[in-house]
Amino acid sequence: MMSNSTLRYIFFIVLYFATVSSMHAQQTTKYIHFEATGITGSEIKTISQENFVKVLTSGGYVNISLTDTFKRSDGLNFRSYYKEKKVEKAADNLFNSPVYLYPGNEYFIDVFEQASNKLVTRYVLQRPKLFPKIEFYGADNSHFYTTKTDGRDGELSLSPNENIRLEITRRMDFEDMEVEYSLRNLKTRRTQHGRSKSVFKNLSFAANTNYELRFNYVVQKESVSILYIQVKPHWYQSPITYLVLLITLVGIGVLLLTLTLKKRINSSQKEQQKLEQAAIRLQSLLNPHFTFNALSTIQGLMNTNRIDEANTYLQEFSTLLRQTLAKSQQVFNSLDQELEMMRMYIGLEAFRFNFSWTIEIAEELNTSVIEIPTLLLQPLIENSIKHGLSGLGNKGQLTIVCKEGQKKDTFVVVIRDNGTWVDKPIGYGISLTKERIRTLNTMRKEQAIVLDYSQERGTEAILTFHHWINT
């Protein structure tokens, strides 16, 4: 058994490290106390110079409170404001809720003498943009690439089937910063994820494949570095090999195909192109409709003098708009990417109408492989919010469920709210959606999309995709 002195020694060691760890997340100055909140691992550093104190935070949320020194000092007061807007934040709001800063933003707190208005101390709370610096090493431990610290990485070329190791360079300003990455195979659309403070080992890459590598600090998800990796093909995957194979297949095809079959193929291709063009044309009509609704929301916020909310809404909307425009010429999109866009869209609408929402995905569904028509869910979600939830406030509940259907190779997407709106006018977006479904069902006669409604539990819009899995 350990002696009492040994137990006390171990206790003080544990207490020391716990105290040092907690100090990284909070800093106390003469008049103001700063404490990082939100994501675990956020740190705060202070730099003092006479009556000027710079406070650096890695995370976005910071709790601010007055010290006992300030409270005991007669005649002192303070004002706080964002640099960009010069709008002061009331004391009640400052201390009852944390301040949030986007990367690159600054927040000021001036402590001054109330009688003379003389500045005593100015605190500048900054959240610098932080991008990880990562070293790339090959299987032979040779270094061949270093990421940039401004987030402007471009492209990287690798040899076939090369295993690499990523080592994270430790920062001097913020310690123990954890990095997360996602590596997406752009051919199979499969994604692998990881987190570490030091190294990512044995990342493998298939030959003749392109990848997208995203990485950022866990405490600063807004600052993402993107690196595109191109893996060279094997010699037998070269264009010359494919060309010889193609010529051989074409020669065999010419011998086997008849003139009648060629005419049928040409006719079928033209019909398919017409249907795809019709589907894209109907899909493109949704973008102006969606943009108009979003701009109306921003206008409403500005007309009611909710400028901060309008700026936040506009920033999130621009990100979503870039994604929808990038997908606007694609008839189909993977289910995971479609749900990611819907998460951003629902978040914007929840910001506006203050309802709660969840997205539930069954484990048996491989959302990165399943493809659905692009922006097919958005008008249904929009109508659910507009007619079912907009008047409920924080009592509103939106649930999106993705699950397997009762029949083989079938899955279902249910959009459920706790309002009742199915008997109301369906609107322009739903009319376009029904027309798109008719066109898509004509394009894929072996598959079918069915839209139904139910009012057993609130209001449900049910999309059933028949023969859609493993097809």
C-alpha positions as CSV (number, residue, x, y, z in Angstrom):
1,M,0.0,0.0,0.0
2,M,1.1,3.6,-0.7
3,S,1.9,5.8,2.3
4,N,-0.1,8.9,3.2
5,S,2.7,11.2,2.0
6,T,2.8,9.5,-1.4
7,L,-1.0,9.9,-1.7
8,R,-0.7,13.6,-0.8
9,Y,2.0,14.0,-3.4
10,I,-0.1,12.4,-6.2
11,F,-3.1,14.6,-5.1
12,F,-1.1,17.8,-5.4
13,I,0.2,16.8,-8.9
14,V,-3.3,16.1,-10.2
15,L,-4.5,19.4,-8.6
16,Y,-1.7,21.3,-10.3
17,F,-2.4,20.0,-13.8
18,A,-6.1,20.5,-13.4
19,T,-5.5,24.1,-12.3
20,V,-3.1,24.8,-15.2
21,S,-5.5,23.3,-17.7
22,S,-8.4,25.4,-16.5
23,M,-6.3,28.6,-16.6
24,H,-5.9,28.2,-20.4
25,A,-9.7,28.7,-20.7
26,Q,-9.9,31.8,-18.5
27,Q,-7.9,35.0,-17.9
28,T,-8.5,37.6,-15.2
29,T,-7.2,41.2,-15.6
30,K,-7.5,44.1,-13.2
31,Y,-11.1,45.1,-14.1
32,I,-12.5,42.4,-16.5
33,H,-12.6,38.6,-16.2
34,F,-12.7,36.6,-19.5
35,E,-13.7,32.9,-19.7
36,A,-13.9,30.8,-22.8
37,T,-17.1,28.8,-23.2
38,G,-18.7,26.7,-25.9
39,I,-16.4,24.1,-27.6
40,T,-14.1,22.3,-25.2
41,G,-10.5,23.3,-25.8
42,S,-11.0,27.0,-26.3
43,E,-8.2,29.1,-24.9
44,I,-7.7,32.7,-24.0
45,K,-4.4,34.7,-23.9
46,T,-3.9,38.3,-22.7
47,I,-1.2,40.8,-23.7
48,S,-1.0,44.0,-21.5
49,Q,0.7,47.3,-22.3
50,E,-0.1,50.2,-20.0
51,N,-3.8,51.0,-20.4
52,F,-4.3,48.7,-23.4
53,V,-5.0,45.0,-23.0
54,K,-5.3,42.7,-26.0
55,V,-7.3,39.5,-25.3
56,L,-7.0,36.7,-27.8
57,T,-9.5,33.8,-27.9
58,S,-9.3,30.7,-30.1
59,G,-13.0,29.8,-29.7
60,G,-16.0,31.9,-30.6
61,Y,-17.9,32.3,-27.3
62,V,-16.5,34.2,-24.3
63,N,-18.1,35.0,-21.0
64,I,-17.3,38.4,-19.6
65,S,-17.6,39.6,-16.0
66,L,-16.4,42.5,-13.9
67,T,-13.8,41.8,-11.2
68,D,-14.1,42.8,-7.5
69,T,-11.5,45.5,-8.2
70,F,-13.9,47.2,-10.7
71,K,-16.9,46.8,-8.4
72,R,-15.0,48.4,-5.4
73,S,-13.8,51.3,-7.5
74,D,-16.1,54.4,-7.2
75,G,-16.8,56.4,-10.4
76,L,-15.8,53.8,-12.9
77,N,-18.0,52.7,-15.8
78,F,-17.6,50.8,-19.0
79,R,-18.9,50.5,-22.5
80,S,-18.6,47.6,-25.0
81,Y,-19.1,47.4,-28.7
82,Y,-18.1,45.5,-31.9
83,K,-15.5,47.2,-34.1
84,E,-17.5,46.9,-37.3
85,K,-20.8,48.1,-36.1
86,K,-19.9,50.6,-33.3
87,V,-23.1,49.4,-31.5
88,E,-22.8,49.2,-27.8
89,K,-24.0,46.1,-26.0
90,A,-26.1,46.7,-22.9
91,A,-24.7,45.5,-19.5
92,D,-27.5,43.0,-18.9
93,N,-26.9,41.4,-22.3
94,L,-23.1,41.5,-21.8
95,F,-23.1,39.5,-18.6
96,N,-26.1,37.3,-19.1
97,S,-25.0,35.8,-22.3
98,P,-21.6,35.1,-23.9
99,V,-20.1,37.3,-26.6
100,Y,-19.6,35.6,-29.9
101,L,-16.9,36.5,-32.4
102,Y,-16.4,35.3,-36.0
103,P,-12.7,34.7,-36.9
104,G,-11.1,38.0,-37.6
105,N,-13.6,40.0,-35.5
106,E,-12.8,42.4,-32.6
107,Y,-14.9,43.4,-29.6
108,F,-14.0,46.4,-27.4
109,I,-14.6,47.1,-23.7
110,D,-13.6,50.6,-22.5
111,V,-13.3,51.2,-18.8
112,F,-13.5,55.0,-18.1
113,E,-14.0,57.5,-15.3
114,Q,-17.6,58.4,-15.4
115,A,-17.1,62.0,-14.2
116,S,-14.4,63.0,-16.7
117,N,-15.0,60.4,-19.4
118,K,-11.3,59.7,-19.2
119,L,-10.2,56.3,-20.6
120,V,-8.7,54.1,-17.9
121,T,-8.2,50.8,-19.8
122,R,-9.2,49.6,-23.2
123,Y,-9.7,45.9,-23.7
124,V,-9.7,44.5,-27.3
125,L,-11.1,41.0,-27.5
126,Q,-9.9,39.4,-30.8
127,R,-10.5,36.0,-32.4
128,P,-7.7,35.6,-35.0
129,K,-8.2,33.3,-38.0
130,L,-6.3,30.1,-37.2
131,F,-5.4,27.5,-39.8
132,P,-3.4,24.4,-38.9
133,K,0.1,23.9,-40.2
134,I,0.5,20.3,-41.3
135,E,3.6,18.5,-42.5
136,F,3.2,15.7,-45.1
137,Y,5.5,12.6,-44.9
138,G,5.7,9.6,-47.2
139,A,6.1,6.0,-46.3
140,D,9.9,6.4,-46.3
141,N,9.6,9.3,-43.8
142,S,10.6,11.9,-46.5
143,H,8.9,15.3,-46.1
144,F,7.3,16.5,-49.3
145,Y,4.6,19.1,-48.5
146,T,3.7,21.8,-45.9
147,T,0.2,23.4,-45.7
148,K,-0.2,27.1,-45.8
149,T,-1.3,29.0,-42.7
150,D,-3.7,31.3,-44.5
151,G,-6.1,28.5,-45.6
152,R,-5.2,28.9,-49.3
153,D,-3.9,25.5,-50.1
154,G,-4.3,24.4,-53.7
155,E,-3.5,21.0,-55.2
156,L,-1.2,18.1,-54.4
157,S,-0.1,15.2,-56.6
158,L,0.7,11.7,-55.2
159,S,2.0,8.5,-56.6
160,P,-0.4,5.5,-56.8
161,N,-1.3,3.7,-53.6
162,E,0.9,5.9,-51.5
163,N,0.5,5.9,-47.7
164,I,1.3,9.2,-46.0
165,R,1.6,10.6,-42.5
166,L,0.4,14.0,-41.4
167,E,2.1,15.7,-38.5
168,I,0.5,18.7,-36.9
169,T,2.9,21.6,-36.0
170,R,2.3,22.8,-32.5
171,R,1.4,26.5,-32.2
172,M,3.3,29.0,-30.0
173,D,0.2,31.2,-29.2
174,F,-2.4,28.6,-28.3
175,E,-1.4,25.2,-26.9
176,D,-2.9,21.8,-27.2
177,M,-5.0,22.7,-30.2
178,E,-6.9,19.7,-31.6
179,V,-7.2,19.3,-35.4
180,E,-10.0,17.5,-37.2
181,Y,-9.9,16.4,-40.8
182,S,-12.3,14.9,-43.4
183,L,-10.9,13.1,-46.5
184,R,-13.5,12.6,-49.3
185,N,-13.0,10.3,-52.2
186,L,-14.4,12.3,-55.0
187,K,-15.0,9.1,-57.1
188,T,-16.8,7.0,-54.5
189,R,-17.9,10.0,-52.3
190,R,-16.9,8.1,-49.2
191,T,-15.5,10.2,-46.4
192,Q,-13.2,9.3,-43.5
193,H,-12.7,11.5,-40.5
194,G,-10.2,11.9,-37.7
195,R,-9.0,14.1,-34.8
196,S,-5.6,14.5,-33.2
197,K,-3.3,17.0,-31.5
198,S,-0.1,15.5,-33.1
199,V,-0.3,13.1,-36.0
200,F,-2.6,11.3,-38.5
201,K,-1.1,8.0,-39.6
202,N,-1.5,5.7,-42.6
203,L,-3.7,7.7,-44.8
204,S,-4.0,5.7,-48.0
205,F,-5.0,6.8,-51.4
206,A,-6.3,4.8,-54.4
207,A,-4.6,5.2,-57.8
208,N,-6.2,7.3,-60.5
209,T,-8.5,9.0,-57.9
210,N,-9.1,12.6,-56.7
211,Y,-9.6,13.5,-53.1
212,E,-10.7,16.5,-51.1
213,L,-8.9,17.0,-47.8
214,R,-10.5,19.4,-45.3
215,F,-8.9,20.3,-42.0
216,N,-9.4,22.8,-39.2
217,Y,-9.0,23.3,-35.5
218,V,-11.8,21.9,-33.5
219,V,-12.4,25.2,-31.7
220,Q,-12.6,27.1,-35.0
221,K,-14.7,25.2,-37.5
222,E,-15.3,28.4,-39.5
223,S,-11.6,28.5,-40.7
224,V,-11.3,25.5,-42.9
225,S,-8.3,24.7,-45.2
226,I,-9.1,22.7,-48.3
227,L,-6.4,20.7,-50.2
228,Y,-7.3,18.8,-53.4
229,I,-5.2,15.7,-53.9
230,Q,-4.7,14.0,-57.3
231,V,-3.4,10.5,-57.3
232,K,-1.6,9.4,-60.4
233,P,-2.9,6.3,-62.3
234,H,-1.0,3.0,-62.8
235,W,0.6,2.5,-66.1
236,Y,-2.3,0.3,-67.2
237,Q,-4.7,3.1,-66.3
238,S,-3.1,5.5,-68.7
239,P,-5.1,7.2,-71.5
240,I,-3.3,5.2,-74.1
241,T,-4.4,1.9,-72.6
242,Y,-8.0,3.2,-72.3
243,L,-7.8,4.4,-75.9
244,V,-6.7,1.0,-77.2
245,L,-9.4,-0.8,-75.2
246,L,-12.0,1.7,-76.4
247,I,-11.0,1.2,-80.1
248,T,-11.2,-2.6,-79.6
249,L,-14.6,-2.4,-78.0
250,V,-15.9,0.0,-80.7
251,G,-14.6,-2.3,-83.4
252,I,-16.5,-5.3,-81.8
253,G,-19.5,-3.1,-81.4
254,V,-19.5,-2.1,-85.0
255,L,-19.5,-5.7,-86.1
256,L,-22.4,-6.7,-83.8
257,L,-24.7,-3.7,-83.9
258,T,-27.3,-3.4,-86.7
259,L,-28.5,-0.3,-88.2
260,T,-31.9,-0.7,-86.5
261,L,-30.3,-0.9,-83.1
262,K,-28.3,2.2,-83.8
263,K,-31.4,4.1,-84.7
264,R,-33.1,3.0,-81.5
265,I,-30.1,4.0,-79.4
266,N,-30.0,7.4,-81.0
267,S,-33.7,7.9,-80.5
268,S,-33.4,6.8,-76.8
269,Q,-30.5,9.1,-76.2
270,K,-32.3,12.1,-77.6
271,E,-35.4,11.3,-75.5
272,Q,-33.2,11.0,-72.4
273,Q,-31.5,14.3,-73.1
274,K,-34.8,16.0,-73.5
275,L,-36.0,14.6,-70.1
276,E,-32.8,15.6,-68.4
277,Q,-33.0,19.1,-69.8
278,A,-36.6,19.4,-68.6
279,A,-35.6,18.2,-65.1
280,I,-32.8,20.8,-64.9
281,R,-35.0,23.5,-66.3
282,L,-37.7,22.8,-63.6
283,Q,-34.9,22.5,-60.9
284,S,-33.4,25.9,-62.0
285,L,-36.8,27.6,-61.4
286,L,-36.5,26.7,-57.7
287,N,-33.3,28.7,-57.2
288,P,-34.9,32.1,-57.9
289,H,-37.9,31.1,-55.8
290,F,-35.8,30.1,-52.9
291,T,-33.5,33.2,-53.3
292,F,-36.6,35.5,-53.3
293,N,-37.9,34.1,-50.1
294,A,-34.5,34.5,-48.4
295,L,-34.1,38.1,-49.6
296,S,-37.6,38.8,-48.3
297,T,-36.6,37.5,-44.9
298,I,-33.4,39.7,-44.8
299,Q,-35.5,42.7,-45.8
300,G,-38.0,42.0,-43.0
301,L,-35.1,41.8,-40.5
302,M,-33.7,45.1,-41.7
303,N,-37.1,46.8,-41.8
304,T,-37.5,45.9,-38.1
305,N,-34.1,47.2,-37.3
306,R,-32.7,43.7,-36.5
307,I,-29.4,44.6,-38.3
308,D,-27.2,42.0,-36.4
309,E,-29.6,39.2,-37.2
310,A,-29.8,40.3,-40.8
311,N,-26.0,40.3,-41.1
312,T,-25.8,36.8,-39.6
313,Y,-28.7,35.5,-41.8
314,L,-27.0,37.1,-44.9
315,Q,-23.7,35.4,-44.2
316,E,-25.2,32.0,-43.7
317,F,-27.5,32.5,-46.7
318,S,-24.5,33.3,-49.0
319,T,-22.8,30.1,-48.0
320,L,-26.0,28.1,-48.8
321,L,-26.5,29.9,-52.1
322,R,-23.0,29.1,-53.3
323,Q,-23.7,25.4,-52.6
324,T,-27.1,25.4,-54.4
325,L,-25.6,27.2,-57.4
326,A,-22.8,24.7,-57.6
327,K,-25.4,21.9,-57.7
328,S,-27.9,23.7,-59.9
329,Q,-26.8,21.9,-63.1
330,Q,-26.8,18.4,-61.6
331,V,-30.0,16.4,-61.8
332,F,-28.9,14.2,-58.9
333,N,-26.9,14.8,-55.7
334,S,-25.8,12.4,-52.9
335,L,-28.2,12.2,-50.0
336,D,-25.6,13.2,-47.4
337,Q,-24.7,16.4,-49.4
338,E,-28.4,17.2,-49.9
339,L,-29.1,16.8,-46.1
340,E,-26.1,19.0,-45.4
341,M,-27.6,21.8,-47.5
342,M,-30.9,21.3,-45.8
343,R,-29.2,21.6,-42.4
344,M,-28.0,25.0,-43.4
345,Y,-31.4,26.0,-44.8
346,I,-33.3,24.8,-41.8
347,G,-30.8,26.6,-39.5
348,L,-31.6,29.9,-41.3
349,E,-35.3,29.4,-41.0
350,A,-35.0,28.3,-37.3
351,F,-33.1,31.5,-36.8
352,R,-36.0,33.4,-38.2
353,F,-39.0,31.5,-36.6
354,N,-37.4,30.1,-33.4
355,F,-38.6,26.5,-33.8
356,S,-36.6,23.3,-32.9
357,W,-35.6,20.7,-35.4
358,T,-33.8,17.3,-35.8
359,I,-32.7,15.1,-38.7
360,E,-32.7,11.4,-38.0
361,I,-30.9,9.0,-40.4
362,A,-31.2,5.2,-40.1
363,E,-27.9,3.5,-39.6
364,E,-28.6,1.0,-42.5
365,L,-28.7,3.8,-45.1
366,N,-25.4,4.7,-46.8
367,T,-26.2,8.4,-47.5
368,S,-22.9,9.0,-49.3
369,V,-23.9,6.4,-52.0
370,I,-27.6,7.0,-52.4
371,E,-28.4,9.8,-54.8
372,I,-31.7,11.8,-54.9
373,P,-32.8,14.6,-57.2
374,T,-31.1,17.9,-56.3
375,L,-33.2,20.3,-54.1
376,L,-36.2,18.0,-54.1
377,L,-36.5,18.3,-50.3
378,Q,-36.2,22.1,-50.0
379,P,-39.7,23.1,-51.2
380,L,-41.4,20.5,-48.9
381,I,-39.4,21.7,-45.9
382,E,-40.1,25.3,-46.9
383,N,-43.9,24.7,-46.9
384,S,-43.7,22.8,-43.6
385,I,-42.0,25.8,-42.0
386,K,-44.2,28.4,-43.7
387,H,-47.6,26.9,-43.1
388,G,-47.0,24.6,-40.2
389,L,-44.3,26.2,-37.9
390,S,-44.1,29.9,-38.6
391,G,-46.9,30.8,-36.2
392,L,-45.9,28.3,-33.4
393,G,-42.6,30.0,-32.3
394,N,-40.6,27.9,-29.9
395,K,-43.4,25.4,-29.7
396,G,-42.8,24.4,-33.3
397,Q,-41.0,21.1,-33.9
398,L,-39.6,20.0,-37.3
399,T,-38.4,16.4,-37.8
400,I,-36.8,14.9,-40.9
401,V,-36.5,11.1,-40.9
402,C,-34.6,9.0,-43.5
403,K,-35.2,5.3,-43.2
404,E,-35.6,2.1,-45.2
405,G,-39.0,1.5,-46.7
406,Q,-41.2,-1.6,-46.2
407,K,-40.4,-2.9,-49.7
408,K,-37.0,-4.1,-50.9
409,D,-34.5,-1.5,-52.2
410,T,-36.9,1.3,-51.1
411,F,-36.3,4.2,-48.7
412,V,-38.4,6.9,-47.3
413,V,-37.9,10.6,-46.3
414,V,-40.5,12.0,-43.9
415,I,-40.8,15.7,-43.3
416,R,-42.9,16.1,-40.2
417,D,-44.1,19.2,-38.3
418,N,-46.6,19.7,-35.4
419,G,-48.7,22.1,-37.3
420,T,-51.7,21.6,-39.6
421,W,-51.4,23.1,-43.1
422,V,-52.0,20.3,-45.7
423,D,-55.4,21.8,-46.6
424,K,-53.9,25.2,-47.3
425,P,-52.7,26.3,-50.9
426,I,-49.6,24.3,-51.7
427,G,-47.8,27.2,-53.4
428,Y,-45.5,27.6,-56.4
429,G,-42.5,25.5,-55.0
430,I,-44.7,22.4,-54.4
431,S,-46.2,22.7,-57.9
432,L,-42.7,22.7,-59.4
433,T,-41.8,19.8,-57.2
434,K,-44.7,17.7,-58.4
435,E,-43.9,18.5,-62.0
436,R,-40.2,17.5,-61.3
437,I,-41.3,14.2,-59.8
438,R,-43.4,13.4,-62.9
439,T,-40.5,14.2,-65.2
440,L,-38.0,12.2,-63.1
441,N,-40.4,9.2,-63.1
442,T,-40.5,9.3,-66.8
443,M,-36.7,9.4,-67.0
444,R,-36.3,6.4,-64.7
445,K,-39.2,4.1,-65.5
446,E,-37.6,1.3,-63.5
447,Q,-37.7,3.6,-60.4
448,A,-40.4,5.8,-59.0
449,I,-40.8,8.7,-56.5
450,V,-44.2,9.0,-54.7
451,L,-45.2,12.0,-52.6
452,D,-47.9,11.5,-50.0
453,Y,-49.3,13.5,-47.0
454,S,-50.4,12.4,-43.6
455,Q,-52.0,14.1,-40.6
456,E,-51.7,11.3,-38.0
457,R,-49.0,13.1,-36.1
458,G,-49.1,16.8,-37.0
459,T,-48.5,17.1,-40.7
460,E,-46.2,14.8,-42.7
461,A,-44.9,15.0,-46.2
462,I,-43.7,11.5,-47.2
463,L,-41.4,10.9,-50.1
464,T,-41.0,7.2,-51.0
465,F,-38.2,6.2,-53.4
466,H,-39.1,2.8,-54.9
467,H,-36.2,0.6,-56.2
468,W,-33.7,3.3,-55.4
469,I,-31.2,1.4,-53.4
470,N,-28.6,-0.9,-55.0
471,T,-29.7,0.3,-58.5
